[in-house]
Each structure stands twice: as C-alpha cells, then as structure tokens.
Amino acid sequence: MSSTDSTHAACENCDTALHGHYCHRCGQSAHNPLKHVGHAIEEVFESFWHLDGRIFRTLRDLCIPGRIALNYLKGRRVGYVQPLRLFVILTLFTFFIGKLLVHVDDFSMGGSRDSLANASTLEQVEAARTQQLAMIDKQQAGSAASGNAGFAMARAAVNAAAAQRRAELTGNGEAVATAGQDAFFNHTVNGKPWDAERNPIVLSGWPQFANTWLNRRLQNGNANIQRMGGKADLYMQAILTALPGALFFLMPVFALVLRIAYIPRPMGYLEHLVVALYSHCWLMMVLLATFLVAGIGNALASPAFAAASQWLYAVLWLAVPIYLLWMQQRVYGGNKALTVLRYLAIGGVYLFLVSFVVMYAVLAGISA
C-alpha cells in the first residue's frame, strides 16, 4: 500500500482491510473526495472520461447500420452504453440543444394588435382581425415548416382576442366562445358555450378526476393562447418540452410493432425493444445534427450557409430511411424483398404513430 493509502487502513464504506486504491469487496475508492479538493476534481474527471469513452465507442458503432444492435443482442454489451440509458441521454440532450438553439421569429403584430384593443365598433374589430390574419399568412409563406404549429396557435390567439373585444363591445359573453373558430377549444356542451367550471365536459364512464383534468387542460390551452399571442417561439418551446415524454410513450409501442412484424423470428419482446431503442438513438442523432445546423445558421445569418443548410437537411433526413432499412436487414436477416415489404408496412404504422405523438406534443405543450 502506498503512503497515500496508508491513512486508509480500512474501507470507509464496509470496513474491509484495503490492499490497494480500491476496496476489493465493495469497490469504493480509498480517496475521500470530501477531504481534498484535488481528489474531488480527479473523481469528477475520472467518472466523466470513463462514461465519455463508452459513449464515443457506442456512437461510433451506432453510425454503422445494425452493428451496435447486433453486437448487443449477441452479448457484446460491456463496451457499450445500455440502449435505454443511451436513448435517455440522447433524447434529453437533443431537446435541450433544440430549446437552446432553435427559435422561431415572433409574429410582428404590434400595431394591428393595438388596433384590436382600440377598436370601437364591430366593423373595426373585424377589419383589424382580417389585417392581423393576413400578416400571419404572409409571414408563414416565408417561414420554415418548423413554425407551422406556432402560426396555427397565433391565428387562434388573434381570433380569441377579436372575440373578446366583440364581447366587450356587445356585452355578450357568449361571443368569446362562438366567434373565434380557431381557438384551442370553443365548442358548445349541451347547447351552451363550454366553461370549465359552469358548463364542463363530462364524459360518461370517466371518473370525476379524469373529467376535471380534461376540462382544466382545455382551460389552460385557451389561457395559454391568450398569453402567448403572436410569440411563435413560445409555442415552439412548449412543443419541444412535451416531445421527449411523447417519444418515451412511443418506444414500447414501436417495439410491439416490430414484434408483430417479425413473429417468425425467435426473438422476445425485449430484444425487439433493443432494436427500437437503437433505431431511435439514430433518429435523435439526426435530430441533434438538424438542431445544430439550425443554430449555426441563426448565429451566422449567412445567405450562403442558409442555402447550404437546405442541402444538409436533405442529406440528414434522407439518411434516416436508408439507415433504418439497412439496419432492419442486418439485424433480422431473411429475404431482402420481404424485408422491404415489412419495412414499408412498419414505416406506415410508424408514420401514423409519429403523427399521433406530434399531435399529442402540440396539445400537451399548449395546454400545460
């Protein structure tokens, strides 16, 4: 035992006599990071580089379709980050970077928005609403597709604000519920305007707490639309916040789809789950690269890079179906033509699931 370890005659965790830097019984280090700043820093970097080395090895093999999933299923697991852990790390990191770098320009509706509040007749309210909606349409025409959800919510905010002003002018509270056709929720219940407290939705068969939760979320959605107004970036941030949870919900469902598609294969559900996790890890890497390109483009504000980024986006997302098809063939094997047919069927189901998840993320983000 070295002089450094002489003060640690026994492990502080299990009292076992030490014969080196680490306890042979429980594995704890002889160094106490709480006693020396240098030891604390050393432990942080040691832990980081140990994890970092496995992550780099994992990401390297992930870039080759099917390699990491095949190795993991064959039992070569010690050199890789576990699939669920990798998926969690990549998902949280990807959407953290997305919220940090991806921003959608706010809708410039200041003057026309003031005209809604200052309108003194119903005709002026309608004119201001029409002008504001036309401005949103014009901005959407020159915007990226990523802002579509925000534009839709902004239209709802305009209609809700116009309905509110009409109600103030006419003294008719029901106008708020009936005039804004694009509001988050403005339907009637039992022939009367919906209200979370006075006239809520009550679904038969649902417990009381579930109906209360539903009406509260709808009320939150209307309130959030009013609060966010034309700030498209707020809508985008809300959606990016809700998407990770939606993807976690999608994962076991996608694994079940793989299990059904490959019933003849002697593979259990958990093995298909490993394939699903690594497939989505690749998707997270592509999405992360997309966010990084978007962030660089926003920082540089260069027309040349903006043009090049369109090609980068195309290459990144074209790589997704090619990679997944190649991975599916390599992991499951079999007739290539049959693999393509299975791939198309799985892809159709998956697109439906993704559409559902994105819709859920939009609704969850706005009604949070």
C-alpha positions in Angstrom: 0.0 0.0 0.0 1.4 3.4 -0.9 1.9 6.2 1.5 -1.1 7.9 0.0 -3.2 5.0 1.0 -1.7 4.4 4.4 -4.2 6.6 6.1 -7.0 4.3 4.7 -6.2 1.1 6.5 -9.8 0.1 6.2 -12.6 0.9 3.7 -14.8 3.7 5.0 -17.8 2.0 3.4 -17.6 -1.6 4.6 -14.5 -1.6 7.0 -12.7 -4.2 4.9 -8.9 -4.0 5.0 -7.5 -2.3 1.9 -4.9 -3.8 -0.3 -4.8 -1.0 -2.9 -6.6 2.1 -4.1 -10.0 0.4 -4.3 -11.7 -1.9 -1.9 -11.8 -5.5 -3.2 -15.2 -6.1 -1.5 -17.3 -3.1 -2.4 -15.2 -1.3 -5.0 -15.1 2.1 -3.2 -12.0 4.3 -3.7 -9.7 4.9 -0.8 -9.7 8.6 -1.7 -12.4 10.6 0.1 -13.4 13.4 -2.4 -14.9 15.4 0.5 -11.5 15.7 2.3 -9.4 17.1 -0.6 -10.4 19.4 -3.5 -7.9 17.8 -5.8 -9.4 14.3 -5.2 -12.9 15.7 -5.8 -11.8 17.2 -9.2 -10.0 14.0 -10.1 -13.1 11.9 -9.3 -15.3 14.1 -11.5 -13.0 13.9 -14.5 -12.4 10.2 -14.0 -16.1 9.5 -14.0 -16.6 11.7 -17.0 -13.9 10.2 -19.1 -15.0 6.7 -18.2 -18.5 7.4 -19.4 -17.3 9.5 -22.2 -15.2 6.7 -23.6 -18.1 4.3 -23.8 -20.3 6.9 -25.3 -17.8 7.6 -28.1 -17.5 3.9 -28.8 -21.2 3.5 -28.8 -21.9 6.4 -31.1 -19.1 5.3 -33.4 -20.8 1.9 -33.8 -24.2 3.4 -33.9 -23.2 5.2 -37.1 -22.9 1.8 -38.9 -26.5 0.5 -39.5 -27.2 -2.5 -37.3 -23.8 -3.0 -35.9 -24.4 -2.0 -32.3 -27.8 -3.7 -32.1 -26.4 -6.9 -33.5 -23.4 -6.8 -31.1 -25.6 -6.1 -28.1 -28.0 -8.9 -29.0 -25.1 -11.3 -29.3 -24.0 -10.5 -25.8 -21.2 -8.0 -26.5 -22.5 -5.4 -24.1 -19.8 -4.3 -21.8 -18.2 -1.8 -24.2 -21.5 0.0 -24.9 -23.8 2.3 -23.1 -27.0 0.4 -22.4 -29.7 1.2 -25.0 -32.2 2.7 -22.7 -29.6 4.8 -21.0 -28.3 6.0 -24.3 -31.7 6.8 -25.6 -32.5 8.9 -22.4 -29.2 10.7 -22.7 -29.5 11.5 -26.4 -33.2 12.5 -26.1 -32.7 14.9 -23.2 -29.5 16.3 -24.7 -31.1 16.7 -28.2 -34.1 18.6 -27.0 -32.1 20.6 -24.6 -30.0 21.8 -27.5 -33.1 22.2 -29.6 -34.7 24.5 -27.0 -31.4 26.4 -26.7 -30.7 26.9 -30.5 -34.0 26.6 -32.4 -36.1 29.7 -32.2 -38.9 30.9 -34.4 -39.3 34.6 -35.1 -42.2 36.2 -33.2 -45.1 37.4 -35.2 -44.8 41.2 -35.8 -48.4 42.2 -35.0 -47.8 45.0 -32.6 -49.7 47.8 -34.4 -52.6 45.7 -35.6 -52.9 44.1 -32.2 -53.3 47.5 -30.6 -55.9 48.3 -33.2 -58.0 45.3 -31.9 -57.9 46.7 -28.3 -58.7 50.2 -29.6 -61.5 49.2 -32.0 -64.7 50.9 -31.0 -67.1 49.2 -33.5 -67.6 45.6 -34.6 -66.6 46.6 -38.1 -63.2 47.9 -36.8 -62.7 44.7 -34.9 -63.3 42.6 -38.0 -61.0 44.8 -40.1 -58.2 44.6 -37.5 -58.7 40.8 -37.3 -58.5 40.4 -41.1 -55.4 42.5 -41.2 -53.7 40.6 -38.5 -54.5 37.2 -40.0 -53.3 38.4 -43.4 -50.0 39.4 -41.8 -49.6 35.9 -40.2 -50.3 34.3 -43.6 -47.6 36.5 -45.2 -45.1 35.6 -42.6 -45.9 31.9 -42.8 -45.3 31.9 -46.5 -41.7 32.9 -46.0 -41.1 30.8 -42.9 -39.7 27.3 -42.3 -42.1 24.4 -41.8 -41.0 24.1 -38.2 -43.1 27.1 -37.3 -46.4 25.9 -38.6 -47.7 24.9 -35.2 -46.9 28.4 -33.9 -48.6 30.1 -36.8 -51.8 28.0 -36.2 -51.8 28.9 -32.5 -51.2 32.6 -33.3 -54.3 32.6 -35.5 -56.2 31.2 -32.6 -54.9 34.0 -30.4 -56.0 36.6 -32.9 -59.5 35.1 -33.2 -59.7 34.8 -29.4 -58.7 38.4 -28.9 -61.1 39.6 -31.6 -63.9 37.6 -29.9 -63.0 39.1 -26.5 -63.2 42.6 -28.0 -66.6 41.9 -29.7 -67.9 40.6 -26.3 -66.7 43.8 -24.6 -68.5 46.0 -27.2 -71.7 44.0 -27.3 -71.9 42.9 -23.7 -72.4 39.3 -24.9 -70.2 36.9 -23.1 -71.1 34.1 -25.4 -69.3 35.8 -28.3 -66.0 34.7 -26.8 -66.9 31.1 -27.2 -68.5 31.4 -30.6 -66.6 33.9 -32.6 -63.0 32.5 -32.6 -63.3 29.5 -34.7 -59.6 28.6 -34.4 -59.4 28.9 -30.6 -57.9 26.0 -28.7 -61.3 24.8 -27.6 -64.5 26.8 -28.2 -67.3 24.1 -28.7 -70.7 24.0 -27.1 -71.7 21.5 -24.4 -75.4 20.6 -24.0 -76.3 23.5 -26.3 -74.4 26.1 -24.3 -70.8 27.5 -24.6 -68.3 25.3 -22.8 -67.0 26.6 -19.5 -64.5 24.6 -17.3 -66.4 25.5 -14.1 -70.1 26.3 -15.0 -70.6 24.0 -18.1 -67.8 21.4 -18.3 -67.4 18.4 -20.5 -68.5 15.3 -18.7 -67.6 12.0 -20.4 -69.6 9.1 -19.3 -67.6 6.3 -17.9 -64.7 8.6 -16.9 -64.0 9.1 -13.2 -64.5 12.6 -11.8 -60.8 13.4 -11.5 -60.3 12.5 -15.2 -63.1 14.8 -16.3 -61.7 17.6 -14.1 -58.3 17.1 -15.5 -59.6 17.2 -19.1 -61.5 20.5 -18.5 -58.5 22.0 -16.7 -56.2 21.2 -19.7 -58.7 22.8 -22.1 -58.9 25.9 -19.9 -55.1 26.0 -19.8 -55.0 25.8 -23.6 -57.3 28.8 -24.0 -55.4 30.8 -21.4 -52.0 30.0 -22.9 -53.1 31.0 -26.4 -54.2 34.4 -25.0 -50.9 34.7 -23.1 -48.6 33.7 -25.9 -50.4 35.7 -28.5 -48.1 36.2 -31.6 -45.0 34.9 -29.9 -44.3 31.9 -32.1 -41.2 30.9 -30.2 -43.2 30.3 -27.0 -45.3 27.7 -28.9 -42.2 26.1 -30.3 -40.6 25.9 -26.9 -43.7 24.4 -25.4 -43.8 21.7 -28.1 -40.1 20.9 -27.6 -40.8 20.5 -23.9 -43.6 18.0 -24.5 -42.0 15.9 -27.2 -39.5 13.8 -25.1 -42.2 12.4 -23.0 -44.3 11.6 -26.1 -41.3 9.7 -27.6 -40.9 7.7 -24.4 -44.5 6.6 -24.9 -43.9 5.7 -28.5 -40.9 3.5 -27.8 -42.6 0.3 -26.4 -45.4 0.7 -28.9 -42.8 0.6 -31.8 -41.1 -2.4 -30.3 -44.5 -4.2 -30.2 -44.9 -3.3 -34.0 -41.5 -4.9 -34.6 -42.5 -8.0 -32.6 -45.7 -8.5 -34.6 -43.9 -7.9 -38.0 -41.3 -10.5 -37.1 -43.4 -13.1 -35.4 -41.5 -15.9 -37.2 -38.2 -14.8 -35.6 -37.2 -16.5 -32.3 -36.8 -13.2 -30.6 -38.5 -11.9 -27.5 -40.2 -8.5 -27.0 -37.2 -7.1 -25.1 -34.8 -7.9 -28.0 -37.1 -6.0 -30.3 -37.1 -3.2 -27.8 -33.3 -3.0 -28.0 -33.6 -2.6 -31.8 -36.3 0.0 -31.3 -34.1 1.9 -28.8 -31.1 2.0 -31.0 -33.2 3.0 -34.0 -34.5 6.0 -32.1 -31.0 6.8 -30.9 -30.0 7.2 -34.5 -33.1 9.4 -35.0 -32.0 11.5 -32.1 -28.6 12.0 -33.6 -30.1 13.2 -36.8 -32.4 15.5 -35.0 -29.5 16.8 -32.9 -27.5 17.5 -36.1 -30.5 19.3 -37.5 -30.8 21.5 -34.4 -27.1 22.2 -34.6 -27.2 23.2 -38.2 -30.2 25.5 -37.5 -28.4 27.0 -34.6 -25.3 27.7 -36.6 -27.5 29.2 -39.4 -29.2 31.5 -36.9 -25.8 32.6 -35.5 -24.1 33.2 -38.8 -27.2 34.8 -40.6 -25.4 34.0 -43.9 -27.4 33.5 -47.1 -24.7 31.1 -48.4 -24.9 28.9 -45.3 -28.7 29.1 -45.4 -28.7 27.7 -48.9 -26.1 25.0 -47.9 -28.2 24.1 -44.9 -31.1 23.1 -47.0 -28.9 20.5 -48.7 -27.6 19.4 -45.2 -31.2 18.9 -44.0 -32.0 16.9 -47.1 -28.9 14.7 -46.7 -29.6 14.2 -43.0 -33.2 13.1 -43.3 -32.6 11.1 -46.5 -30.2 9.1 -44.4 -32.9 8.1 -42.0 -34.9 5.7 -44.1 -31.8 4.3 -45.8 -30.2 3.6 -42.4 -33.3 2.0 -40.9 -33.8 -0.3 -43.8 -30.2 -1.3 -43.8 -30.3 -1.9 -40.0 -33.5 -3.9 -40.3 -32.0 -6.2 -42.9 -28.7 -6.6 -41.0 -30.4 -7.4 -37.6 -33.3 -9.6 -38.8 -31.8 -11.0 -42.0 -34.0 -13.0 -44.4 -35.2 -12.4 -47.9 -34.4 -8.8 -49.0 -37.6 -8.3 -50.9 -39.6 -9.5 -47.9 -37.6 -7.1 -45.7 -38.5 -4.2 -47.9 -42.2 -5.2 -47.7 -42.0 -5.4 -43.9 -40.1 -2.2 -43.8 -42.8 -0.4 -45.8 -45.6 -1.8 -43.5 -43.7 -0.9 -40.4 -42.9 2.6 -41.8 -46.6 3.2 -42.5 -47.6 2.3 -39.0 -44.7 4.3 -37.6 -45.7 7.4 -39.5 -49.1 7.1 -38.1 -47.7 6.8 -34.6 -45.3 9.7 -35.0 -48.2 11.9 -36.3 -50.2 10.9 -33.2 -47.2 11.7 -30.9 -46.5 15.1 -32.6 -50.2 16.0 -32.3 -50.1 15.0 -28.6 -47.0 17.0 -28.1 -48.6 20.1 -29.6 -51.8 19.7 -27.5 -49.8 18.9 -24.3 -47.4 21.7 -24.9 -50.1 24.3 -25.4 -52.4 23.0 -22.6 -49.7 22.6 -20.0 
